[in-house]
């Protein structure tokens, strides 16, 4: 189920070595292989306002709890190895 929601993530997190310049320059973290509990906690922190990023704030507003659980499970099981 989580794979059907990944298009909103792939624009940044699906590009190996991607760096964004807004609001400041930083490397976008890879999601595949992260622990599901960490991903759930991070997404919920964006929803609550505990964490903030302009792109993430807009995306998490459209996610249900089930979406968050599904995305976390998908990315936790989709490790593709180190980026070369």
Secondary structure, 3 states (H helix, E strand, C coil): CHHHHCHHHHHHHCCCCCEECCCCCEECCCCCCCCHHHHHHHHHHHHHCCCCCHHHHHHHCCCCHHHHHHHHHHHHCCCCCCCC
